Amino acid sequence: MNKVSWKDEYCVGINKIDRQHQRLFEFVNMIIERPVSDDDSKLVSEILKEMFNYAREHFSTEETFMLTNDYPEYLQHKTQHEYFVKTATELVENFMNNKSVTADEITEFLVIWLQNHILKIDIKFKAFYAAIIKSGIA
């Protein structure tokens, strides 16, 4: 799998959130670039643990922003975050316990989910935030 590159189209216009998104891509790239070995589960699990802890912090940042600004799609957005945590946790548990899931399959899920989430879900509050700025509320 090729590294994922940050693109301007991923920007939602909120610096802290954009930086956090970039950091999530960095975690994915760490897994993609890992040294090939017969048993890379320890390295992969360490990266994933750090990434998931960071993702929770990131989700909290987004959700706090949404609540603070009365974002109308907050509950739907939060549900997407919960889906990520649940699915990613299940994949990692399967990877660690019985190897029915590979590191590459986990990485593929992460890349697809992150790109889709940013481009289809997070991008919705880009316009919302721009309207707040324009109105002088923020």
C-alpha positions as CSV (number, residue, x, y, z in Angstrom):
1,M,0.0,0.0,0.0
2,N,1.3,3.5,-0.9
3,K,1.6,6.2,1.7
4,V,-1.3,8.6,2.0
5,S,-0.6,12.2,1.3
6,W,-2.4,15.2,2.8
7,K,-4.3,17.2,0.3
8,D,-5.8,20.7,0.6
9,E,-9.2,19.3,0.0
10,Y,-9.0,17.7,3.5
11,C,-8.8,21.1,5.1
12,V,-11.9,22.1,7.1
13,G,-10.6,25.5,7.9
14,I,-10.1,25.0,11.6
15,N,-6.3,24.9,12.2
16,K,-6.3,22.6,15.3
17,I,-8.6,20.1,13.6
18,D,-6.7,20.2,10.3
19,R,-3.4,19.6,12.2
20,Q,-5.0,16.7,14.1
21,H,-6.2,15.2,10.8
22,Q,-2.7,15.4,9.4
23,R,-1.3,13.6,12.5
24,L,-3.8,10.8,12.0
25,F,-2.5,10.4,8.4
26,E,1.0,10.3,9.9
27,F,0.0,7.4,12.1
28,V,-1.4,5.5,9.1
29,N,1.8,6.1,7.2
30,M,3.9,4.8,10.1
31,I,2.0,1.5,9.7
32,I,2.4,1.5,5.9
33,E,6.1,2.2,6.2
34,R,6.8,-0.3,8.9
35,P,9.7,-2.6,8.3
36,V,8.7,-5.9,6.8
37,S,9.2,-8.8,9.3
38,D,7.7,-12.1,10.1
39,D,6.1,-10.8,13.3
40,D,5.3,-7.1,13.1
41,S,2.3,-7.3,15.4
42,K,4.1,-5.7,18.3
43,L,5.1,-2.6,16.3
44,V,1.7,-2.4,14.6
45,S,-0.2,-2.7,17.9
46,E,2.0,0.0,19.5
47,I,1.3,2.4,16.6
48,L,-2.4,1.6,16.6
49,K,-2.7,2.1,20.4
50,E,-1.0,5.5,20.1
51,M,-3.2,6.4,17.1
52,F,-6.4,5.4,18.8
53,N,-5.6,7.4,21.9
54,Y,-4.9,10.3,19.6
55,A,-8.1,9.7,17.6
56,R,-10.1,9.9,20.8
57,E,-8.5,13.2,21.7
58,H,-9.3,14.4,18.2
59,F,-12.9,13.3,18.3
60,S,-13.3,15.1,21.6
61,T,-11.9,18.3,20.0
62,E,-14.3,18.1,17.1
63,E,-17.3,17.2,19.4
64,T,-16.5,20.0,21.8
65,F,-16.3,22.5,18.9
66,M,-19.7,21.2,17.6
67,L,-21.4,21.4,20.9
68,T,-20.0,24.9,21.6
69,N,-21.2,26.2,18.3
70,D,-24.6,24.3,18.3
71,Y,-23.7,22.3,15.2
72,P,-27.0,20.8,14.0
73,E,-25.4,17.5,12.9
74,Y,-23.6,16.8,16.1
75,L,-25.3,13.5,17.0
76,Q,-24.8,12.1,13.5
77,H,-21.2,13.1,13.6
78,K,-20.6,11.6,17.0
79,T,-22.2,8.3,15.8
80,Q,-19.5,8.2,13.0
81,H,-16.8,8.6,15.6
82,E,-18.3,5.8,17.7
83,Y,-18.5,3.6,14.6
84,F,-14.8,4.2,14.0
85,V,-13.8,3.3,17.6
86,K,-15.9,0.2,17.6
87,T,-14.8,-1.1,14.2
88,A,-11.2,-0.3,14.6
89,T,-11.1,-1.9,18.1
90,E,-12.7,-5.1,16.7
91,L,-10.1,-5.2,13.8
92,V,-7.2,-4.7,16.2
93,E,-8.5,-7.4,18.6
94,N,-8.8,-9.9,15.7
95,F,-5.3,-8.9,14.5
96,M,-3.8,-9.4,18.0
97,N,-5.7,-12.5,19.0
98,N,-6.0,-14.8,16.0
99,K,-4.5,-13.1,13.0
100,S,-7.7,-13.3,11.0
101,V,-7.1,-9.7,10.2
102,T,-3.8,-8.4,8.7
103,A,-2.1,-5.1,9.4
104,D,-2.7,-4.2,5.8
105,E,-6.4,-4.8,6.2
106,I,-6.5,-2.5,9.2
107,T,-4.5,0.1,7.3
108,E,-6.9,-0.1,4.4
109,F,-9.9,0.4,6.8
110,L,-8.1,3.4,8.4
111,V,-7.2,5.1,5.1
112,I,-10.7,4.6,3.6
113,W,-12.5,5.7,6.8
114,L,-10.3,8.8,7.4
115,Q,-10.6,10.0,3.8
116,N,-14.3,9.4,3.6
117,H,-15.0,10.9,7.0
118,I,-13.0,14.0,6.3
119,L,-14.3,14.5,2.8
120,K,-18.0,13.6,3.5
121,I,-18.6,14.3,7.1
122,D,-16.1,16.7,8.5
123,I,-16.2,18.9,5.4
124,K,-19.9,19.7,6.3
125,F,-18.8,21.8,9.2
126,K,-16.3,23.7,7.0
127,A,-19.2,25.7,5.6
128,F,-20.9,25.9,9.0
129,Y,-17.7,27.3,10.5
130,A,-17.2,29.8,7.7
131,A,-20.7,31.1,8.3
132,I,-19.9,31.5,12.0
133,I,-16.7,33.5,11.2
134,K,-18.6,35.6,8.6
135,S,-21.3,36.5,11.2
136,G,-18.7,37.4,13.7
137,I,-19.9,34.9,16.3
138,A,-16.6,33.1,16.6
